[in-house]
């Protein structure tokens, strides 16, 4: 997302994203989160990107069983604009295994293959 802030891009695919870095770090250590010198706020970045005259397509893919970054973080990002963001929630998907168990979804999203939204909705992966 930080790259997209600086450059005009067509598509962003976020796999198991966090809402803010501080909140993600605080899941492991409140002290470390307090000491962090920098804050990356994906909520603010996405809101800014969607205000562009030609905003990028944004796809979020997250597993429901992610123990590293809770799926609620991805849901929060999706809820920024449910019309402009495509969200795929993978039942029983973990933080890493969705890259292998749903490899086609990830690659099709990266490539912008048409029909992935319809196929995902039929498979029950799209909110």
PAZAPA-4460 file (N, C-alpha, C; in steps of 0.05 Angstrom, whole numbers, plus 32768, in hexadecimal, padded with zeros to 4 digits):
% residues 127
    n_x    n_y    n_z   ca_x   ca_y   ca_z    c_x    c_y    c_z   seq   type   mol
   8010   7FE8   8000   8000   8000   8000   8011   8019   8000     1      X     A
   8028   8018   800D   8039   8030   800E   8043   8036   7FF1     2      X     A
   8048   8022   7FE1   8051   8026   7FC5   803A   8033   7FB6     3      X     A
   8021   802A   7FBB   800A   8035   7FAD   8005   8052   7FB4     4      X     A
   800E   805A   7FCC   800B   8077   7FD3   801B   8089   7FC1     5      X     A
   8032   807F   7FB8   8044   808F   7FA8   8041   808C   7F8A     6      X     A
   8036   8075   7F81   8035   8070   7F65   8018   8069   7F5D     7      X     A
   8012   8070   7F44   7FF7   806A   7F39   7FF7   804D   7F30     8      X     A
   7FE8   803C   7F3E   7FE6   8020   7F37   7FC9   8018   7F32     9      X     A
   7FC5   8002   7F24   7FAA   7FF9   7F1D   7F9D   7FE7   7F32    10      X     A
   7FAE   7FD7   7F40   7FA2   7FC2   7F51   7FB4   7FBE   7F69    11      X     A
   7FA7   7FB8   7F80   7FB4   7FB1   7F98   7FA7   7F98   7FA3    12      X     A
   7FB8   7F84   7FA9   7FAE   7F6B   7FB5   7FBB   7F69   7FD0    13      X     A
   7FAB   7F69   7FE5   7FB5   7F66   8001   7FAD   7F4B   800B    14      X     A
   7FC1   7F3B   8013   7FBD   7F21   801E   7FC3   7F22   803C    15      X     A
   7FAF   7F1C   804C   7FB1   7F1D   8069   7FBC   7F37   8074    16      X     A
   7FAF   7F4D   806C   7FBA   7F67   8074   7FB2   7F6F   8091    17      X     A
   7FC0   7F83   809B   7FBA   7F8F   80B5   7FAD   7FAA   80B0    18      X     A
   7F9E   7FB4   80C3   7F92   7FCF   80C1   7FA7   7FE4   80C7    19      X     A
   7FB4   7FE3   80DE   7FCA   7FF5   80E4   7FE1   7FE4   80EF    20      X     A
   7FF9   7FEC   80EA   8010   7FDD   80F4   8011   7FDD   8112    21      X     A
   800A   7FF3   811E   800A   7FF5   813B   7FF7   7FE0   8148    22      X     A
   7FDF   7FDD   813C   7FCC   7FC9   8147   7FD6   7FAD   8142    23      X     A
   7FE2   7FA9   812B   7FED   7F8E   8125   8003   7F87   8139    24      X     A
   8015   7F99   813E   802B   7F94   8151   8021   7F91   816D    25      X     A
   800C   7FA0   8174   8001   7F9E   818F   7FF5   7F83   8195    26      X     A
   7FEF   7F73   8181   7FE5   7F58   8185   7FFA   7F46   8192    27      X     A
   8013   7F4D   818D   802A   7F3E   8198   8036   7F4C   81B0    28      X     A
   8037   7F67   81B0   8045   7F75   81C5   803B   7F92   81C7    29      X     A
   802C   7F98   81DC   8023   7FB4   81E0   803B   7FC7   81E3    30      X     A
   804F   7FBE   81F1   8067   7FCF   81F6   8074   7FD5   81DB    31      X     A
   8079   7FC1   81CB   8085   7FC6   81B1   8074   7FD9   81A0    32      X     A
   805A   7FD5   81A0   8048   7FE7   8191   804B   8004   819A    33      X     A
   804F   8008   81B4   8052   8023   81BF   806D   8030   81B6    34      X     A
   8081   801E   81B3   809C   8028   81AC   80A1   802C   818E    35      X     A
   808E   8023   817E   8092   8025   8161   8094   8042   8158    36      X     A
   80A9   8048   8149   80AD   8064   8140   809B   806B   8128    37      X     A
   8094   8057   8118   8084   805D   8100   8069   804F   8102    38      X     A
   8056   805A   80F5   803B   804E   80F4   8033   804C   80D7    39      X     A
   802B   8034   80CF   8020   8030   80B5   8002   802B   80B9    40      X     A
   7FF2   803C   80AE   7FD5   803B   80B1   7FC8   8034   8097    41      X     A
   7FC3   801A   8093   7FB7   8011   8079   7F9A   801C   8075    42      X     A
   7F8C   8021   808B   7F71   802D   8089   7F73   8048   807B    43      X     A
   7F85   8059   8085   7F88   8074   8079   7F92   8073   805D    44      X     A
   7FA5   8061   8058   7FB0   805E   803C   7F9A   8056   8029    45      X     A
   7F8A   8042   8030   7F75   8039   801E   7F60   804F   8019    46      X     A
   7F59   805D   802E   7F46   8074   802B   7F51   8088   8017    47      X     A
   7F6A   808F   801A   7F77   80A2   8008   7F77   8098   7FEB    48      X     A
   7F7F   807F   7FE8   7F80   8073   7FCD   7F65   8073   7FBF    49      X     A
   7F50   806E   7FCE   7F35   806D   7FC3   7F2A   8088   7FBB    50      X     A
   7F37   809D   7FC5   7F2F   80B9   7FBD   7F3B   80C2   7FA3    51      X     A
   7F4D   80B3   7F98   7F5A   80BA   7F7F   7F45   80BA   7F68    52      X     A
   7F4A   80CA   7F54   7F37   80CB   7F3D   7F36   80B0   7F2F    53      X     A
   7F4B   80A1   7F30   7F4C   8086   7F24   7F57   8073   7F39    54      X     A
   7F47   806C   7F4D   7F52   805B   7F63   7F59   803F   7F59    55      X     A
   7F6D   8033   7F67   7F74   8017   7F5F   7F5F   8004   7F68    56      X     A
   7F5E   7FED   7F5A   7F4D   7FD7   7F63   7F5A   7FCC   7F7C    57      X     A
   7F4B   7FC7   7F92   7F56   7FBD   7FAA   7F49   7FA2   7FB0    58      X     A
   7F59   7F8D   7FB4   7F50   7F72   7FBA   7F5D   7F6A   7FD5    59      X     A
   7F4C   7F61   7FE8   7F56   7F58   8002   7F50   7F3A   8004    60      X     A
   7F63   7F2A   800C   7F60   7F0E   8011   7F6A   7F08   802D    61      X     A
   7F58   7EFB   803D   7F60   7EF6   8059   7F53   7EDC   8063    62      X     A
   7F61   7ECC   8072   7F56   7EB3   807D   7F49   7EB8   8098    63      X     A
   7F33   7EA9   809D   7F24   7EAC   80B6   7F33   7EA1   80CE    64      X     A
   7F47   7E90   80C9   7F56   7E84   80DF   7F72   7E8F   80E2    65      X     A
   7F76   7EA7   80D8   7F91   7EB4   80DA   7F97   7EBA   80F7    66      X     A
   7FAC   7EAE   8101   7FB4   7EB3   811D   7FC8   7ECA   8120    67      X     A
   7FD3   7ED2   810A   7FE7   7EE8   810B   7FD9   7F04   8109    68      X     A
   7FC7   7F06   80F6   7FB8   7F1F   80F3   7F9A   7F18   80F1    69      X     A
   7F8A   7F1F   8104   7F6E   7F17   8104   7F5F   7F20   80EB    70      X     A
   7F4D   7F10   80E2   7F3D   7F16   80CB   7F2D   7F30   80CE    71      X     A
   7F28   7F38   80E7   7F1A   7F51   80EB   7F29   7F69   80E0    72      X     A
   7F44   7F67   80DF   7F54   7F7D   80D3   7F4D   7F80   80B5    73      X     A
   7F4B   7F6A   80A7   7F44   7F6B   808B   7F28   7F74   8087    74      X     A
   7F16   7F6C   8098   7EFA   7F74   8096   7EF8   7F93   809A    75      X     A
   7F08   7F9D   80AC   7F08   7FBA   80B0   7F11   7FC9   8097    76      X     A
   7F26   7FBE   808A   7F2F   7FCB   8071   7F19   7FC9   805B    77      X     A
   7F0C   7FB2   8059   7EF7   7FAE   8045   7EE0   7FC1   804A    78      X     A
   7ED9   7FC6   8063   7EC3   7FD7   806A   7EC8   7FF4   8065    79      X     A
   7EE0   7FFC   805E   7EE5   8017   8056   7ED4   801F   803E    80      X     A
   7ED1   800C   802B   7EC0   8011   8014   7EBA   7FF6   8007    81      X     A
   7EA4   7FEA   800E   7E9D   7FCF   8005   7E96   7FCF   7FE7    82      X     A
   7E91   7FE6   7FDB   7E8C   7FE7   7FBE   7EA6   7FE7   7FAE    83      X     A
   7EBB   7FF3   7FB9   7ED4   7FF7   7FAA   7EE9   7FE1   7FB1    84      X     A
   7EE5   7FD3   7FC6   7EF8   7FBF   7FCF   7EEB   7FA3   7FCC    85      X     A
   7EFB   7F91   7FC1   7EF2   7F75   7FBF   7EFF   7F66   7FD6    86      X     A
   7EEE   7F57   7FE4   7EF8   7F49   7FFC   7EF2   7F2B   7FFA    87      X     A
   7F07   7F1B   7FFD   7F04   7EFE   7FFD   7F0C   7EF4   8019    88      X     A
   7EF9   7EE8   8027   7EFF   7EDC   8041   7F00   7EBE   803E    89      X     A
   7F17   7EB3   8045   7F1C   7E96   8041   7F15   7E87   805B    90      X     A
   7F00   7E76   805B   7EF9   7E66   8072   7F10   7E53   807A    91      X     A
   7F17   7E52   8093   7F2D   7E42   809D   7F48   7E49   8092    92      X     A
   7F4A   7E60   8085   7F64   7E69   807A   7F75   7E75   8090    93      X     A
   7F8E   7E6E   8090   7FA1   7E79   80A3   7FB1   7E90   8096    94      X     A
   7FC5   7E9A   80A4   7FD4   7EB1   809B   7FE5   7EAA   8082    95      X     A
   7FF1   7E92   8082   8003   7E8B   806C   7FF5   7E77   8059    96      X     A
   7FE6   7E64   8063   7FDC   7E4F   8052   7FC9   7E58   803B    97      X     A
   7FBD   7E70   803E   7FAC   7E79   8028   7FBB   7E7F   800F    98      X     A
   7FD5   7E83   8011   7FE6   7E87   7FFA   7FE9   7E6E   7FE9    99      X     A
   7FE6   7E57   7FF6   7FE7   7E3D   7FE7   7FCC   7E32   7FE2   100      X     A
   7FBA   7E32   7FF6   7FA0   7E26   7FF3   7F8E   7E37   7FDF   101      X     A
   7F93   7E51   7FDD   7F84   7E62   7FCC   7F96   7E71   7FB8   102      X     A
   7FAA   7E63   7FAF   7FBE   7E6E   7F9D   7FB1   7E7A   7F84   103      X     A
   7F9D   7E6C   7F78   7F90   7E76   7F60   7F82   7E90   7F65   104      X     A
   7F75   7E93   7F7B   7F67   7EAB   7F82   7F7B   7EC2   7F85   105      X     A
   7F92   7EBD   7F92   7FA6   7ED2   7F95   7FB1   7EDA   7F7A   106      X     A
   7FB9   7EC7   7F69   7FC4   7ECD   7F4F   7FB0   7EDA   7F3D   107      X     A
   7F97   7ED1   7F3D   7F83   7EDD   7F2C   7F7D   7EFA   7F35   108      X     A
   7F7E   7EFE   7F4F   7F7A   7F19   7F59   7F91   7F2B   7F50   109      X     A
   7FA9   7F21   7F52   7FC1   7F31   7F4A   7FC0   7F38   7F2C   110      X     A
   7FB7   7F25   7F1C   7FB6   7F29   7F00   7F9D   7F37   7EF6   111      X     A
   7F8A   7F3A   7F08   7F71   7F48   7F00   7F60   7F37   7EED   112      X     A
   7F61   7F1D   7EF0   7F51   7F0C   7EDE   7F33   7F10   7EE4   113      X     A
   7F25   7F16   7ECE   7F08   7F1B   7ED0   7EFA   7F02   7ED9   114      X     A
   7EE4   7F06   7EE7   7ED4   7EF0   7EF0   7EDC   7EE5   7F0B   115      X     A
   7EF2   7EEE   7F16   7EFB   7EE3   7F30   7EE7   7EEB   7F46   116      X     A
   7EDB   7F03   7F44   7EC8   7F0C   7F57   7EAF   7EFA   7F57   117      X     A
   7EA5   7EF4   7F3F   7E8D   7EE2   7F3D   7E94   7EC6   7F47   118      X     A
   7EAA   7EBB   7F3F   7EB2   7EA0   7F48   7EB6   7E9F   7F66   119      X     A
   7EC1   7EB4   7F72   7EC5   7EB5   7F8F   7EAB   7EB7   7F9E   120      X     A
   7E98   7EC6   7F92   7E7E   7EC9   7F9F   7E70   7EAE   7F9F   121      X     A
   7E71   7EA0   7F88   7E65   7E85   7F87   7E71   7E72   7F9A   122      X     A
   7E8B   7E74   7F9F   7E99   7E63   7FB2   7E95   7E6B   7FCF   123      X     A
   7E87   7E81   7FD3   7E82   7E8A   7FEE   7E9A   7E99   7FFB   124      X     A
   7EAD   7EA2   7FEB   7EC5   7EB0   7FF5   7EC3   7ECE   7FF5   125      X     A
   7EAE   7ED8   7FE8   7EAC   7EF5   7FE4   7E96   7F01   7FF7   126      X     A
   7E9D   7F17   8004   7E8A   7F24   8015   7E7E   7F3C   8005   127      X     A
***
